[in-house]
Amino acid sequence: MAKLRDLLGFNRHSYTLLSIFLLICLLIVYIWWPLVEDYVSYMDGRFAWYYYIDWLLLGIFSFMSLSIMAHADLKTDGLIVLVGLCGGLVIESWGTQTNLWHYYTAERPPLWIIPAWPIASLSIDRITRVFVWSTERVSKTIFSLAYWVTFVGFYALMLVFVGPTIGKSYTQAALVICAIIILTTSDNRKAILVFLAGSALGYFLERWGTTRECWTYYTNQTPPIFAVFAHGMAAVAFWRSADLLRKLFAKHISGLGMKKALIDRD
């Protein structure tokens, strides 16, 4: 057990993150108890107990719980959580306000879904680390080519999917933001790997949510391919935002240090 723990990189920060994650889950269950009652109402006893277990949800929950614990660092992860919360709120507001998707509770957006975004962001960060490690020998040329093919293709797919809402300010802002991110990203390798990690996790999240009718897209697909890749694009946006904030914060600290040094010298 100790060797497995060391291999996965579990530490004190890992257990702190897991505790916070579980606390958030318990709060969601407590505050939105009617959602739990709706789920329990389907358990009428006509079938064996294992029939009523949502194995896909259990698998996603277990994977995310273990992944966020791997090599956790609260100083780094705190920024990822902050960006995930803010970014998730913006994305959910865009989608629900423009009716690209809606939740069965009719909330626009439902607050109980927002905490899922930072948890997913932490999990994507861990997946990306594995991808980075496993692709160290792949040439930059390949990643550069893959970058433009992938993101130009995504943008074209996005234009088609959001077409019915192209006249709305939320959608226009989303298109501009995505275009800026695509055109200004210099680390093509990291961007591709983050996109792949986000899309991979996004498929299972979207598969669960759409097949359980927790949320439904206007196309009624379960899920639409755009929604899967949109998780990848969101992950790239979150990574770029966190990286920008980190650099601005470091610059601010550096500036304060220089100012203090000048004051001390005087």
C-alpha positions as CSV (number, residue, x, y, z in Angstrom):
1,M,0.0,0.0,0.0
2,A,2.8,2.4,0.9
3,K,4.6,1.7,-2.5
4,L,1.3,2.3,-4.4
5,R,0.8,5.6,-2.4
6,D,4.4,6.7,-3.3
7,L,3.9,5.8,-7.0
8,L,0.7,7.8,-7.2
9,G,2.3,10.7,-5.4
10,F,-0.2,11.0,-2.5
11,N,0.8,13.4,0.3
12,R,-0.8,15.6,2.9
13,H,-2.1,18.0,0.2
14,S,-3.8,15.0,-1.5
15,Y,-5.9,14.1,1.5
16,T,-6.8,17.8,2.0
17,L,-8.0,18.0,-1.6
18,L,-10.0,14.8,-1.3
19,S,-11.6,16.0,2.0
20,I,-12.6,19.3,0.3
21,F,-14.0,17.3,-2.7
22,L,-16.1,15.0,-0.5
23,L,-17.3,18.0,1.6
24,I,-18.5,19.7,-1.5
25,C,-20.3,16.6,-2.6
26,L,-22.0,16.3,0.8
27,L,-23.1,19.9,0.7
28,I,-24.6,19.5,-2.8
29,V,-26.5,16.4,-1.5
30,Y,-27.7,18.3,1.5
31,I,-28.6,21.6,-0.2
32,W,-30.2,20.1,-3.2
33,W,-31.8,17.1,-1.5
34,P,-34.8,17.0,-3.9
35,L,-32.3,15.9,-6.7
36,V,-31.3,12.9,-4.5
37,E,-35.0,12.1,-3.9
38,D,-35.6,12.1,-7.6
39,Y,-32.8,9.6,-8.1
40,V,-33.9,7.4,-5.2
41,S,-37.5,7.4,-6.5
42,Y,-36.4,5.1,-9.4
43,M,-35.3,2.4,-6.9
44,D,-38.6,0.5,-6.6
45,G,-37.1,-2.8,-5.7
46,R,-38.2,-4.7,-8.8
47,F,-34.6,-5.5,-9.8
48,A,-31.4,-6.6,-8.0
49,W,-29.5,-3.9,-6.1
50,Y,-26.7,-3.6,-8.6
51,Y,-29.2,-2.6,-11.3
52,Y,-29.8,0.7,-9.6
53,I,-26.2,1.6,-9.2
54,D,-25.0,4.2,-11.7
55,W,-21.7,2.5,-12.6
56,L,-20.6,5.2,-15.0
57,L,-21.0,7.9,-12.4
58,L,-19.3,5.7,-9.8
59,G,-16.4,5.2,-12.2
60,I,-16.1,8.9,-13.0
61,F,-16.2,9.8,-9.3
62,S,-13.6,7.2,-8.4
63,F,-11.2,8.3,-11.2
64,M,-11.5,11.9,-10.4
65,S,-11.1,11.3,-6.7
66,L,-7.8,9.4,-7.2
67,S,-6.5,11.6,-10.0
68,I,-6.8,14.9,-8.1
69,M,-4.8,13.4,-5.2
70,A,-1.9,12.5,-7.5
71,H,1.1,14.8,-6.7
72,A,-1.2,17.4,-5.2
73,D,0.1,20.9,-4.3
74,L,-2.3,23.3,-2.8
75,K,-0.4,26.3,-3.9
76,T,-0.6,25.3,-7.5
77,D,-4.0,23.6,-7.3
78,G,-5.6,26.6,-5.6
79,L,-5.2,28.7,-8.8
80,I,-6.5,25.8,-10.9
81,V,-9.6,25.6,-8.7
82,L,-10.2,29.4,-8.8
83,V,-9.9,29.5,-12.6
84,G,-12.1,26.4,-12.9
85,L,-14.9,28.0,-10.7
86,C,-14.9,31.3,-12.6
87,G,-14.5,29.7,-16.0
88,G,-17.2,27.1,-15.3
89,L,-19.7,29.7,-14.3
90,V,-19.0,31.7,-17.5
91,I,-19.4,28.6,-19.7
92,E,-22.6,27.4,-18.0
93,S,-24.1,30.9,-18.1
94,W,-23.3,31.1,-21.9
95,G,-24.8,27.7,-22.7
96,T,-28.0,28.0,-20.6
97,Q,-28.7,31.6,-21.4
98,T,-28.5,31.0,-25.1
99,N,-30.4,27.6,-24.8
100,L,-27.6,25.6,-26.4
101,W,-28.3,23.3,-23.5
102,H,-30.6,23.2,-20.5
103,Y,-30.7,21.3,-17.2
104,Y,-33.7,19.3,-16.1
105,T,-34.0,21.7,-13.1
106,A,-34.5,24.6,-15.5
107,E,-31.9,26.6,-13.7
108,R,-29.7,29.0,-15.8
109,P,-27.2,27.9,-14.7
110,P,-27.7,25.5,-11.8
111,L,-25.2,26.4,-9.0
112,W,-24.7,22.7,-8.1
113,I,-22.9,22.0,-11.4
114,I,-20.3,24.8,-11.0
115,P,-18.1,22.9,-8.4
116,A,-17.7,20.1,-11.0
117,W,-15.6,22.3,-13.2
118,P,-12.6,22.9,-10.8
119,I,-12.6,19.2,-9.9
120,A,-12.5,18.3,-13.5
121,S,-9.8,20.9,-14.1
122,L,-7.6,19.3,-11.4
123,S,-8.2,15.9,-13.0
124,I,-7.3,17.2,-16.4
125,D,-4.1,18.7,-15.0
126,R,-3.1,15.2,-13.8
127,I,-3.9,13.5,-17.1
128,T,-2.0,16.2,-19.0
129,R,1.1,15.5,-16.8
130,V,1.0,11.8,-17.9
131,F,0.6,12.9,-21.6
132,V,3.5,15.3,-21.3
133,W,5.7,12.5,-19.8
134,S,4.7,10.0,-22.5
135,T,5.3,12.3,-25.5
136,E,8.7,13.7,-24.6
137,R,10.3,12.3,-27.8
138,V,7.7,13.5,-30.2
139,S,9.0,16.4,-32.4
140,K,7.8,19.9,-32.1
141,T,6.9,19.9,-35.9
142,I,4.3,17.2,-35.4
143,F,2.7,19.0,-32.5
144,S,2.8,22.3,-34.5
145,L,1.0,20.6,-37.4
146,A,-1.5,18.8,-35.1
147,Y,-2.2,22.1,-33.3
148,W,-3.5,24.0,-36.4
149,V,-5.4,21.0,-37.8
150,T,-7.0,20.4,-34.4
151,F,-7.9,23.9,-33.4
152,V,-8.9,25.1,-36.8
153,G,-11.1,22.0,-37.1
154,F,-12.6,22.7,-33.7
155,Y,-13.4,26.3,-34.5
156,A,-15.2,25.3,-37.7
157,L,-17.2,22.7,-35.7
158,M,-18.0,25.4,-33.1
159,L,-19.3,27.8,-35.8
160,V,-21.6,25.1,-37.0
161,F,-22.9,24.1,-33.6
162,V,-23.5,27.6,-32.2
163,G,-24.9,28.8,-35.5
164,P,-28.5,29.2,-34.2
165,T,-27.2,31.6,-31.5
166,I,-24.6,33.5,-33.6
167,G,-26.5,36.7,-33.1
168,K,-26.4,36.6,-29.3
169,S,-23.7,38.5,-27.4
170,Y,-22.7,35.5,-25.3
171,T,-21.9,33.4,-28.3
172,Q,-20.1,36.2,-30.1
173,A,-17.9,36.7,-27.0
174,A,-17.2,32.9,-26.8
175,L,-16.1,32.9,-30.5
176,V,-13.8,35.9,-30.0
177,I,-12.2,34.4,-26.9
178,C,-11.6,31.1,-28.6
179,A,-10.1,32.8,-31.6
180,I,-7.8,34.8,-29.4
181,I,-6.6,31.8,-27.5
182,I,-6.0,29.8,-30.7
183,L,-4.1,32.6,-32.4
184,T,-1.9,33.5,-29.4
185,T,-1.0,30.2,-27.9
186,S,2.8,29.6,-28.4
187,D,3.2,26.2,-26.6
188,N,1.5,24.0,-29.2
189,R,2.6,20.8,-27.6
190,K,1.1,21.7,-24.2
191,A,-2.1,23.0,-25.8
192,I,-2.7,19.8,-27.8
193,L,-2.1,17.6,-24.7
194,V,-4.4,19.7,-22.6
195,F,-7.0,19.6,-25.3
196,L,-6.8,15.8,-25.5
197,A,-6.9,15.4,-21.8
198,G,-10.0,17.7,-21.5
199,S,-11.8,16.0,-24.4
200,A,-11.1,12.5,-23.0
201,L,-12.5,13.3,-19.6
202,G,-15.2,15.4,-21.2
203,Y,-16.6,12.4,-23.2
204,F,-17.4,10.4,-20.1
205,L,-18.9,13.5,-18.3
206,E,-21.0,14.3,-21.3
207,R,-22.0,10.7,-21.9
208,W,-23.2,10.4,-18.3
209,G,-25.0,13.8,-18.2
210,T,-26.8,13.5,-21.5
211,T,-27.9,9.8,-21.2
212,R,-29.2,10.5,-17.7
213,E,-31.0,13.6,-19.1
214,C,-29.3,15.7,-16.4
215,W,-28.6,18.2,-19.2
216,T,-29.8,18.2,-22.8
217,Y,-28.4,19.9,-25.8
218,Y,-30.6,21.5,-28.4
219,T,-29.5,18.8,-30.9
220,N,-30.7,16.0,-28.5
221,Q,-27.4,14.1,-29.1
222,T,-26.0,12.0,-26.3
223,P,-23.5,13.7,-26.5
224,P,-22.9,16.0,-29.5
225,I,-19.3,15.7,-30.6
226,F,-18.8,19.5,-30.2
227,A,-19.6,19.2,-26.5
228,V,-16.9,16.6,-26.0
229,F,-14.2,18.7,-27.8
230,A,-15.6,21.9,-26.1
231,H,-14.3,20.4,-22.8
232,G,-10.9,20.2,-24.4
233,M,-11.1,23.9,-25.5
234,A,-12.3,24.9,-22.1
235,A,-9.3,23.1,-20.5
236,V,-7.0,25.0,-22.8
237,A,-8.7,28.3,-21.9
238,F,-8.4,27.5,-18.2
239,W,-4.7,26.5,-18.6
240,R,-3.9,29.8,-20.4
241,S,-5.8,31.8,-17.9
242,A,-4.0,30.2,-14.9
243,D,-0.7,30.6,-16.6
244,L,-1.4,34.3,-17.3
245,L,-2.5,35.0,-13.7
246,R,0.6,33.1,-12.4
247,K,2.9,35.3,-14.5
248,L,1.1,38.5,-13.5
249,F,1.3,37.6,-9.9
250,A,5.0,36.7,-10.2
251,K,5.6,40.1,-11.9
252,H,3.7,41.9,-9.1
253,I,5.7,40.1,-6.4
254,S,8.9,40.9,-8.3
255,G,7.9,44.6,-8.5
256,L,7.1,44.8,-4.8
257,G,10.5,43.2,-4.1
258,M,12.3,45.7,-6.2
259,K,10.4,48.6,-4.6
260,K,11.2,47.3,-1.2
261,A,14.9,47.0,-2.1
262,L,14.9,50.6,-3.3
263,I,13.2,51.8,-0.1
264,D,15.7,49.9,2.0
265,R,18.6,51.3,0.1
266,D,17.4,54.9,0.5
